[in-house]
Amino acid sequence: MSVTEIRVVSFGYLHGAPPEAHLTLDLRRHFRDPHVDPALRQLTAHDLPVRRAVLATPGIRELIAGAALLADSFDTGPSEAPLTIAVGCAGGRHRAATVAMTLAKRLSKTGTRVCLTHRDLAKPVVER
């Protein structure tokens, strides 16, 4: 095994530049933002209604599966090193955090150590 650790970082583009990563998933334009629903706006990925809304979005589960396959590809490389996957959306509270949580859980089943960080999850809602 060449990947010694997988770091999954969720973030919001509206809170600053993306973190450095080997892979960056930008969810802003292709997947519906739960922020538009007033009932979900103040919630985060720690809340079940948000996770359900995000994971019910067409294509999101396939994206997570594809990201896991990409991580496997890095694992076949010849050098041992950590792998960083960044997952971003507008504010970092809904889509990115949910996808990062789900991806981290899936990747942890491979036996590789997974470290999950939410850079912007606790920041205030960004009103656009």
C-alpha positions in Angstrom: 0.0 0.0 0.0 1.5 3.3 -1.0 -1.1 5.8 0.4 -0.2 6.0 4.1 -3.1 8.3 5.1 -6.1 9.9 3.3 -7.0 13.4 4.3 -10.4 14.5 3.4 -11.1 18.3 3.8 -14.4 20.0 3.2 -14.5 23.7 2.6 -16.5 26.7 1.2 -15.1 28.7 -1.7 -16.8 31.8 -0.2 -14.6 31.5 2.9 -11.3 31.6 1.0 -9.0 29.7 -1.4 -9.3 25.9 -1.6 -6.9 24.0 0.5 -3.9 22.3 -1.3 -5.0 18.9 -2.4 -4.2 16.1 -4.9 -7.9 16.0 -5.9 -10.4 18.8 -5.5 -14.2 18.2 -6.0 -16.0 21.4 -6.8 -19.7 20.8 -6.1 -20.9 24.4 -6.7 -22.4 24.3 -10.2 -23.4 20.7 -10.7 -25.3 19.8 -7.6 -28.3 21.6 -6.0 -27.5 23.7 -2.9 -29.6 22.9 0.2 -29.0 26.6 1.1 -31.8 27.6 -1.2 -34.3 25.8 1.1 -35.0 28.1 4.1 -35.7 25.0 6.3 -32.1 23.8 5.7 -30.2 27.1 5.4 -29.1 27.3 9.0 -28.5 23.6 9.4 -25.2 21.8 8.6 -24.1 18.3 7.5 -24.3 17.3 11.1 -28.1 17.5 10.7 -29.9 14.5 9.1 -32.2 16.5 6.9 -29.2 18.1 5.2 -27.4 14.8 4.7 -30.6 13.3 3.2 -31.1 16.2 0.9 -27.5 16.1 -0.4 -27.3 12.4 -0.8 -30.7 12.3 -2.6 -29.2 14.7 -5.3 -28.9 12.9 -8.6 -25.3 12.0 -9.4 -23.9 12.7 -5.9 -23.5 9.0 -4.9 -21.8 8.3 -8.2 -19.4 11.2 -7.6 -18.5 9.7 -4.2 -17.9 6.3 -5.7 -15.8 7.9 -8.4 -13.7 9.8 -5.9 -13.1 6.5 -4.0 -11.9 4.9 -7.2 -9.5 7.8 -7.8 -8.1 7.4 -4.3 -7.6 3.7 -5.1 -5.6 4.8 -8.2 -3.2 6.8 -6.0 -2.8 3.8 -3.8 -1.2 1.8 -6.7 1.5 4.4 -7.1 5.1 3.5 -6.3 5.7 6.1 -3.5 4.4 6.1 0.0 2.7 9.4 0.9 -0.5 10.8 2.3 -3.3 11.7 -0.2 -5.4 14.8 0.3 -8.9 15.1 -1.2 -10.7 18.5 -0.9 -14.4 18.8 -1.3 -15.8 22.3 -1.9 -19.1 24.0 -2.3 -20.2 27.7 -1.8 -20.3 27.9 2.0 -18.9 24.5 3.1 -21.8 23.7 5.4 -24.0 21.4 3.3 -22.9 19.7 0.1 -19.1 19.7 0.7 -19.3 18.6 4.3 -21.9 15.8 3.6 -19.9 14.5 0.6 -16.6 14.6 2.6 -18.2 12.8 5.5 -19.6 10.1 3.3 -16.4 9.7 1.3 -14.3 9.5 4.4 -16.5 6.8 5.8 -16.3 4.8 2.6 -12.5 5.2 2.4 -12.0 4.2 6.0 -13.4 0.7 5.1 -10.2 0.0 3.1 -8.0 -0.1 6.2 -6.2 3.1 5.3 -6.2 5.8 8.0 -8.6 8.6 7.1 -8.5 12.0 8.6 -11.6 14.2 8.1 -11.5 18.0 8.5 -14.3 20.5 8.0 -12.5 23.8 7.4 -15.7 26.0 7.2 -18.5 23.9 8.6 -18.8 26.0 11.8 -18.6 29.4 10.1 -21.7 31.5 9.7 -24.1 31.1 6.8 -23.0 33.2 3.8 -25.9 35.2 2.5 -25.5 35.6 -1.3 
